[in-house]
Amino acid sequence: MMMKRLLETGSMALAVVLTVAPQVLANEAHGEGPPDYSGITGLYYVMIGGILAYGVYDTFLKKS
């Protein structure tokens, strides 16, 4: 049961990363000027949100 839950969580995390990664790769530099970090910023926000959501689940919603 623990392995099944781990696989489900891993597959969800992989789906999120594969959804956000093309946005990161699409924001390459175009000509002169500062680089565009908007894609990688979105990826960081998704990762931080996932970690915070797990913390809330682990603290308040998990049945022990």
TORFIVO-86425 format. One record per residue: x, y, z of N, C-alpha, C in turn; residue in three letters. Coordinates in pm, whole numbers, padded with zeros to 5 digits, always signed. Example, Ala and Ser with C-alpha at 12.3 -4.5 7.8 and 13.67 -1.06 7.14 Angstrom:
# residues 2
+01319-00569+00780+01230-00450+00780+01320-00330+00780ALA
+01285-00225+00708+01367-00106+00714+01290+00003+00787SER
END
This chain:
# residues 64
+00082-00119+00000+00000+00000+00000+00087+00125+00000MET
+00195+00124+00077+00284+00239+00082+00352+00260-00053MET
+00389+00151-00119+00455+00161-00250+00359+00218-00354MET
+00232+00178-00347+00133+00229-00441+00114+00380-00423LYS
+00107+00425-00300+00092+00568-00272+00216+00645-00319ARG
+00333+00587-00298+00457+00651-00343+00459+00663-00494LEU
+00415+00560-00564+00410+00567-00710+00308+00669-00759LEU
+00194+00679-00692+00094+00779-00730+00147+00920-00710GLU
+00213+00943-00598+00269+01075-00569+00379+01109-00668THR
+00463+01012-00698+00570+01034-00795+00517+01063-00933GLY
+00412+00994-00973+00356+01018-01106+00288+01153-01113SER
+00226+01197-01003+00167+01331-01002+00275+01438-01010MET
+00383+01420-00938+00492+01517-00942+00554+01522-01082ALA
+00570+01408-01145+00624+01403-01280+00531+01473-01379LEU
+00402+01455-01361+00305+01521-01449+00314+01673-01435ALA
+00330+01722-01312+00341+01866-01291+00468+01920-01354VAL
+00579+01850-01334+00706+01895-01391+00700+01894-01543VAL
+00640+01790-01601+00630+01784-01747+00534+01889-01802LEU
+00441+01935-01722+00350+02040-01765+00418+02177-01761THR
+00503+02199-01662+00565+02330-01645+00695+02342-01723VAL
+00766+02232-01744+00896+02236-01809+00895+02298-01948ALA
+00797+02270-02034+00798+02336-02166+00789+02488-02158PRO
+00721+02540-02058+00715+02685-02040+00852+02741-02006GLN
+00927+02667-01927+01061+02710-01889+01152+02710-02011VAL
+01144+02605-02090+01232+02594-02206+01192+02690-02317LEU
+01067+02731-02324+01021+02819-02430+01064+02964-02408ALA
+01102+03000-02288+01139+03138-02258+01291+03158-02271ASN
+01344+03132-02388+01486+03154-02409+01509+03300-02444GLU
+01634+03343-02434+01667+03483-02460+01647+03517-02607ALA
+01594+03635-02632+01571+03683-02769+01649+03813-02787HIS
+01763+03806-02847+01841+03926-02876+01907+03985-02752GLY
+01922+04116-02754+01989+04187-02646+01895+04206-02527GLU
+01952+04241-02417+01873+04269-02298+01888+04161-02193GLY
+01826+04183-02080+01836+04086-01971+01762+03957-02005PRO
+01806+03846-01946+01736+03719-01972+01597+03718-01910PRO
+01512+03634-01966+01374+03622-01918+01364+03502-01826ASP
+01341+03527-01697+01335+03420-01598+01193+03383-01561TYR
+01094+03425-01637+00956+03401-01597+00921+03252-01596SER
+00976+03173-01685+00945+03031-01688+00999+02956-01569GLY
+01125+02980-01535+01186+02911-01422+01123+02957-01291ILE
+01079+03082-01287+01011+03132-01168+00881+03055-01147THR
+00808+03029-01254+00686+02950-01243+00713+02810-01194GLY
+00822+02749-01242+00859+02615-01196+00890+02616-01047LEU
+00963+02718-01000+00993+02727-00858+00866+02742-00775TYR
+00773+02825-00822+00648+02844-00749+00568+02714-00741TYR
+00568+02636-00848+00497+02508-00848+00562+02413-00748VAL
+00695+02408-00747+00766+02319-00654+00741+02361-00509MET
+00751+02490-00481+00729+02539-00346+00584+02514-00303ILE
+00489+02536-00393+00349+02509-00363+00325+02362-00331GLY
+00390+02274-00405+00377+02130-00377+00432+02093-00240GLY
+00546+02150-00206+00606+02123-00075+00517+02176+00037ILE
+00463+02296+00019+00375+02352+00121+00245+02273+00133LEU
+00190+02229+00020+00068+02149+00024+00092+02017+00096ALA
+00207+01954+00073+00238+01831+00144+00252+01858+00294TYR
+00312+01971+00330+00328+02005+00472+00193+02022+00541GLY
+00099+02088+00474-00035+02104+00530-00103+01969+00543VAL
-00090+01886+00439-00149+01751+00445-00089+01671+00561TYR
+00043+01673+00571+00112+01594+00673+00078+01642+00813ASP
+00060+01772+00829+00036+01828+00961-00110+01815+01005THR
-00203+01845+00915-00343+01857+00956-00434+01746+00907PHE
-00407+01688+00791-00504+01597+00729-00466+01450+00738LEU
-00343+01418+00765-00297+01279+00767-00351+01209+00891LYS
-00406+01093+00868-00458+01012+00979-00345+00922+01028LYS
-00312+00934+01157-00202+00851+01208-00249+00737+01293SER
END
